[in-house]
Protein backbone atom coordinates (compact mmCIF):
# COMPACT_ATOMS: atom_id res chain seq x y z
CA UNK A 1 0.00 0.00 0.00
CA UNK A 2 1.33 3.39 -1.00
CA UNK A 3 1.73 5.79 1.91
CA UNK A 4 2.77 9.44 1.69
CA UNK A 5 2.98 11.27 5.02
CA UNK A 6 3.65 15.00 5.00
CA UNK A 7 4.95 16.96 7.98
CA UNK A 8 6.57 20.27 8.87
CA UNK A 9 3.73 22.69 8.31
CA UNK A 10 2.73 25.41 10.73
CA UNK A 11 2.07 29.08 11.29
CA UNK A 12 4.77 31.46 10.10
CA UNK A 13 5.00 35.20 9.60
CA UNK A 14 5.43 36.71 6.13
CA UNK A 15 9.06 36.46 5.12
CA UNK A 16 9.60 33.39 7.26
CA UNK A 17 10.68 29.88 6.32
CA UNK A 18 9.47 26.33 6.70
CA UNK A 19 10.78 22.94 5.63
CA UNK A 20 8.24 20.32 4.67
CA UNK A 21 9.00 16.60 4.59
CA UNK A 22 7.20 13.67 3.03
CA UNK A 23 7.90 10.10 4.13
CA UNK A 24 7.10 7.61 1.38
CA UNK A 25 6.52 3.87 1.60
CA UNK A 26 4.81 1.05 -0.26
CA UNK A 27 6.56 1.61 -3.58
CA UNK A 28 10.08 1.90 -4.99
CA UNK A 29 10.58 5.57 -4.21
CA UNK A 30 13.84 5.94 -6.13
CA UNK A 31 12.20 5.04 -9.44
CA UNK A 32 9.47 7.67 -9.47
CA UNK A 33 9.34 11.39 -10.09
CA UNK A 34 7.52 13.24 -7.33
CA UNK A 35 5.71 16.51 -6.87
CA UNK A 36 4.48 18.92 -4.26
CA UNK A 37 1.03 20.35 -4.82
CA UNK A 38 -1.09 22.64 -2.67
CA UNK A 39 -4.68 23.63 -2.09
CA UNK A 40 -5.59 27.06 -0.82
CA UNK A 41 -8.92 27.63 0.94
CA UNK A 42 -11.74 27.48 -1.59
CA UNK A 43 -9.40 26.61 -4.46
CA UNK A 44 -8.46 23.50 -6.40
CA UNK A 45 -5.16 21.64 -6.30
CA UNK A 46 -2.25 23.65 -7.65
CA UNK A 47 1.05 22.20 -8.77
CA UNK A 48 4.04 23.68 -6.90
CA UNK A 49 7.15 21.73 -7.89
CA UNK A 50 8.47 18.42 -9.20
CA UNK A 51 11.67 16.44 -9.06
CA UNK A 52 12.99 13.58 -11.20
CA UNK A 53 13.51 10.11 -9.76
CA UNK A 54 17.23 10.67 -9.21
CA UNK A 55 16.82 14.23 -7.96
CA UNK A 56 18.82 15.58 -10.84
CA UNK A 57 16.22 17.97 -12.16
CA UNK A 58 13.56 20.11 -10.54
CA UNK A 59 10.80 22.36 -11.83
CA UNK A 60 8.79 25.05 -10.09
CA UNK A 61 5.65 27.05 -10.59
CA UNK A 62 6.37 30.68 -11.39
CA UNK A 63 4.70 31.74 -8.14
CA UNK A 64 7.34 29.96 -6.01
CA UNK A 65 10.41 30.04 -8.26
CA UNK A 66 13.41 31.44 -6.43
CA UNK A 67 11.78 30.99 -3.02
CA UNK A 68 11.11 27.22 -2.79
CA UNK A 69 13.61 24.39 -3.21
CA UNK A 70 12.58 20.79 -3.67
CA UNK A 71 14.89 17.88 -2.91
CA UNK A 72 14.81 14.20 -2.10
CA UNK A 73 16.82 11.60 -0.20
CA UNK A 74 16.28 8.25 -1.88
CA UNK A 75 18.18 6.43 0.87
CA UNK A 76 15.58 7.67 3.36
CA UNK A 77 12.55 7.54 1.02
CA UNK A 78 11.90 11.16 1.88
CA UNK A 79 10.93 14.23 -0.10
CA UNK A 80 11.56 17.80 1.04
CA UNK A 81 10.33 21.28 0.26
CA UNK A 82 12.33 24.19 1.62
CA UNK A 83 10.16 27.31 1.60
CA UNK A 84 11.71 30.73 2.12
CA UNK A 85 10.39 34.27 2.02
CA UNK A 86 6.88 32.97 2.54
CA UNK A 87 3.95 35.12 1.51
CA UNK A 88 0.31 35.10 2.69
CA UNK A 89 -0.59 33.72 -0.75
CA UNK A 90 1.38 30.57 0.11
CA UNK A 91 -1.21 29.66 2.75
CA UNK A 92 -2.53 26.24 1.79
CA UNK A 93 -2.53 22.56 2.58
CA UNK A 94 0.59 21.07 0.99
CA UNK A 95 0.60 17.54 -0.37
CA UNK A 96 3.33 15.35 -1.78
CA UNK A 97 2.19 13.40 -4.80
CA UNK A 98 3.45 10.57 -6.92
CA UNK A 99 4.39 11.63 -10.43
CA UNK A 100 5.95 14.58 -12.17
CA UNK A 101 4.49 17.86 -13.31
CA UNK A 102 2.43 16.30 -16.11
CA UNK A 103 1.43 13.04 -14.45
CA UNK A 104 0.67 13.71 -10.80
CA UNK A 105 -2.94 14.64 -11.34
CA UNK A 106 -3.79 11.52 -13.34
CA UNK A 107 -2.06 9.27 -10.79
CA UNK A 108 -4.31 10.64 -8.05
CA UNK A 109 -1.91 9.53 -5.31
CA UNK A 110 -1.06 11.99 -2.54
CA UNK A 111 -0.96 12.12 1.22
CA UNK A 112 -3.23 13.79 3.73
CA UNK A 113 -1.28 17.03 3.61
CA UNK A 114 0.24 19.48 6.05
CA UNK A 115 -1.19 22.93 6.71
CA UNK A 116 0.96 25.99 6.04
CA UNK A 117 -0.39 29.32 7.25
CA UNK A 118 1.45 32.55 6.52
CA UNK A 119 0.09 35.39 8.60
CA UNK A 120 1.23 38.19 10.84
VOBA-1610 file (N, C-alpha, C; in pm, whole numbers, padded with zeros to 5 digits, always signed):
BEGIN
Unk+00084-00120+00000Unk+00000+00000+00000Unk+00087+00124+00000Unk+00059+00213-00092Unk+00133+00339-00100Unk+00095+00428+00017Unk+00196+00481+00085Unk+00173+00579+00191Unk+00263+00699+00170Unk+00204+00817+00178Unk+00277+00944+00169Unk+00234+01026+00290Unk+00329+01058+00377Unk+00298+01127+00502Unk+00376+01257+00509Unk+00304+01368+00496Unk+00365+01500+00500Unk+00376+01551+00643Unk+00477+01633+00668Unk+00495+01696+00798Unk+00573+01825+00781Unk+00576+01905+00887Unk+00657+02027+00887Unk+00580+02155+00868Unk+00451+02147+00847Unk+00373+02269+00831Unk+00357+02344+00962Unk+00296+02460+00953Unk+00273+02541+01073Unk+00236+02682+01039Unk+00237+02765+01143Unk+00207+02908+01129Unk+00338+02985+01124Unk+00353+03068+01025Unk+00477+03146+01010Unk+00441+03286+00964Unk+00523+03382+01003Unk+00500+03520+00960Unk+00548+03541+00817Unk+00492+03639+00748Unk+00543+03671+00613Unk+00694+03694+00617Unk+00761+03639+00517Unk+00906+03646+00512Unk+00976+03532+00582Unk+00902+03450+00653Unk+00960+03339+00726Unk+00985+03217+00638Unk+01031+03111+00704Unk+01068+02988+00632Unk+01009+02865+00699Unk+00988+02764+00621Unk+00947+02633+00670Unk+01011+02526+00582Unk+01030+02408+00640Unk+01078+02294+00563Unk+00979+02180+00578Unk+00918+02143+00468Unk+00824+02032+00467Unk+00897+01901+00433Unk+00848+01793+00490Unk+00900+01660+00459Unk+00786+01569+00418Unk+00819+01467+00343Unk+00720+01367+00303Unk+00787+01231+00309Unk+00738+01146+00399Unk+00790+01010+00413Unk+00709+00917+00324Unk+00777+00847+00235Unk+00710+00761+00138Unk+00736+00615+00168Unk+00636+00532+00143Unk+00652+00387+00160Unk+00551+00316+00070Unk+00575+00186+00051Unk+00481+00105-00026Unk+00509+00102-00175Unk+00616+00167-00217Unk+00656+00161-00358Unk+00806+00190-00366Unk+00864+00168-00483Unk+01008+00190-00499Unk+01029+00338-00525Unk+01053+00411-00418Unk+01058+00557-00421Unk+01159+00608-00523Unk+01275+00543-00531Unk+01384+00594-00613Unk+01358+00583-00763Unk+01249+00522-00802Unk+01220+00504-00944Unk+01111+00597-00995Unk+01064+00686-00909Unk+00947+00767-00947Unk+00971+00915-00927Unk+00937+00995-01029Unk+00934+01139-01009Unk+00825+01174-00909Unk+00845+01284-00837Unk+00752+01324-00733Unk+00721+01473-00744Unk+00613+01512-00683Unk+00571+01651-00687Unk+00520+01697-00552Unk+00522+01826-00534Unk+00448+01892-00426Unk+00335+01971-00494Unk+00218+01959-00436Unk+00103+02035-00482Unk+00039+02098-00360Unk-00045+02198-00380Unk-00109+02264-00267Unk-00252+02301-00299Unk-00329+02323-00193Unk-00468+02363-00209Unk-00498+02474-00110Unk-00521+02592-00164Unk-00559+02706-00082Unk-00707+02698-00049Unk-00750+02767+00056Unk-00892+02763+00094Unk-00982+02803-00023Unk-01079+02719-00054Unk-01174+02748-00159Unk-01122+02730-00300Unk-01001+02678-00313Unk-00940+02661-00446Unk-00915+02514-00477Unk-00881+02486-00602Unk-00846+02350-00640Unk-00700+02322-00615Unk-00656+02201-00646Unk-00516+02164-00630Unk-00430+02240-00731Unk-00318+02289-00682Unk-00225+02365-00765Unk-00088+02300-00760Unk-00029+02276-00874Unk+00105+02220-00877Unk+00207+02324-00829Unk+00302+02280-00746Unk+00404+02368-00690Unk+00542+02337-00747Unk+00582+02210-00742Unk+00715+02173-00789Unk+00722+02023-00813Unk+00823+01983-00891Unk+00847+01842-00920Unk+00996+01814-00921Unk+01028+01687-00904Unk+01167+01644-00906Unk+01175+01509-00976Unk+01282+01487-01051Unk+01299+01358-01120Unk+01334+01248-01020Unk+01330+01125-01066Unk+01351+01011-00976Unk+01488+01015-00908Unk+01588+01063-00980Unk+01723+01067-00921Unk+01755+01201-00855Unk+01660+01292-00857Unk+01682+01423-00796Unk+01764+01517-00880Unk+01793+01477-01002Unk+01882+01558-01084Unk+01819+01683-01144Unk+01690+01681-01158Unk+01622+01797-01216Unk+01499+01832-01134Unk+01473+01961-01122Unk+01356+02011-01054Unk+01285+02114-01143Unk+01159+02136-01113Unk+01080+02236-01183Unk+00987+02301-01082Unk+00959+02429-01105Unk+00879+02505-01009Unk+00775+02589-01081Unk+00663+02609-01012Unk+00565+02705-01059Unk+00625+02845-01049Unk+00584+02932-01139Unk+00637+03068-01139Unk+00616+03138-01005Unk+00505+03106-00939Unk+00470+03174-00814Unk+00567+03143-00700Unk+00643+03035-00711Unk+00734+02996-00601Unk+00880+02993-00645Unk+00905+03012-00774Unk+01041+03004-00826Unk+01131+03104-00756Unk+01247+03058-00713Unk+01341+03144-00643Unk+01320+03149-00494Unk+01206+03099-00446Unk+01178+03099-00302Unk+01172+02958-00244Unk+01127+02861-00324Unk+01111+02722-00279Unk+01219+02636-00344Unk+01265+02536-00268Unk+01361+02439-00321Unk+01315+02300-00285Unk+01301+02217-00386Unk+01258+02079-00367Unk+01378+01986-00375Unk+01381+01886-00289Unk+01489+01788-00291Unk+01437+01653-00244Unk+01520+01554-00254Unk+01481+01420-00210Unk+01604+01345-00160Unk+01579+01250-00070Unk+01682+01160-00020Unk+01631+01019-00046Unk+01678+00957-00152Unk+01628+00825-00188Unk+01670+00717-00088Unk+01777+00740-00016Unk+01818+00643+00087Unk+01720+00643+00204Unk+01653+00756+00225Unk+01558+00767+00336Unk+01413+00767+00288Unk+01392+00750+00158Unk+01255+00754+00102Unk+01181+00880+00146Unk+01247+00991+00138Unk+01190+01116+00188Unk+01205+01228+00086Unk+01101+01307+00078Unk+01093+01423-00010Unk+01093+01548+00077Unk+01150+01656+00027Unk+01156+01780+00104Unk+01110+01899+00019Unk+01061+02001+00089Unk+01033+02128+00026Unk+01077+02238+00121Unk+01184+02305+00084Unk+01233+02419+00162Unk+01164+02543+00109Unk+01095+02614+00199Unk+01016+02731+00160Unk+01070+02853+00232Unk+01117+02949+00157Unk+01171+03073+00212Unk+01091+03192+00165Unk+01108+03303+00237Unk+01039+03427+00202Unk+00890+03402+00177Unk+00828+03335+00270Unk+00688+03297+00254Unk+00597+03419+00250Unk+00492+03405+00171Unk+00395+03512+00151Unk+00257+03462+00195Unk+00167+03554+00232Unk+00031+03510+00269Unk-00035+03424+00161Unk-00001+03450+00036Unk-00059+03372-00075Unk-00011+03228-00077Unk+00090+03196+00001Unk+00138+03057+00011Unk+00055+02975+00109Unk-00036+03038+00180Unk-00121+02966+00275Unk-00203+02861+00202Unk-00187+02736+00245Unk-00253+02624+00179Unk-00221+02495+00253Unk-00293+02390+00217Unk-00253+02256+00258Unk-00159+02203+00150Unk-00042+02155+00193Unk+00059+02107+00099Unk+00061+01954+00101Unk+00062+01898-00019Unk+00060+01754-00037Unk+00181+01710-00120Unk+00238+01596-00086Unk+00333+01535-00178Unk+00257+01433-00261Unk+00293+01423-00385Unk+00219+01340-00480Unk+00313+01257-00565Unk+00269+01138-00598Unk+00345+01057-00692Unk+00332+01116-00832Unk+00443+01115-00906Unk+00439+01163-01043Unk+00503+01299-01060Unk+00536+01330-01185Unk+00595+01458-01217Unk+00490+01562-01250Unk+00537+01672-01308Unk+00449+01786-01331Unk+00333+01756-01424Unk+00350+01659-01515Unk+00243+01630-01611Unk+00166+01502-01578Unk+00207+01433-01475Unk+00143+01304-01445Unk+00081+01293-01307Unk+00114+01388-01217Unk+00067+01371-01080Unk-00086+01372-01072Unk-00150+01455-01148Unk-00294+01464-01134Unk-00363+01335-01177Unk-00317+01276-01284Unk-00379+01152-01334Unk-00352+01035-01239Unk-00238+01036-01172Unk-00206+00927-01079Unk-00294+00931-00954Unk-00340+01049-00919Unk-00431+01064-00805Unk-00377+00995-00679Unk-00251+01017-00648Unk-00191+00953-00531Unk-00114+01058-00452Unk-00172+01103-00343Unk-00106+01199-00254Unk-00145+01172-00112Unk-00073+01235-00019Unk-00096+01212+00122Unk-00212+01294+00175Unk-00216+01304+00308Unk-00323+01379+00373Unk-00291+01527+00385Unk-00165+01563+00364Unk-00128+01703+00361Unk-00082+01758+00494Unk-00017+01873+00487Unk+00024+01948+00605Unk-00011+02095+00582Unk-00069+02157+00684Unk-00119+02293+00671Unk-00005+02393+00687Unk+00003+02486+00595Unk+00096+02599+00604Unk+00012+02727+00608Unk+00031+02806+00712Unk-00039+02932+00725Unk+00062+03043+00739Unk+00053+03141+00650Unk+00145+03255+00652Unk+00064+03378+00690Unk+00089+03428+00808Unk+00009+03539+00860Unk+00086+03612+00969Unk+00062+03741+00977Unk+00123+03819+01084Unk+00027+03831+01203
//
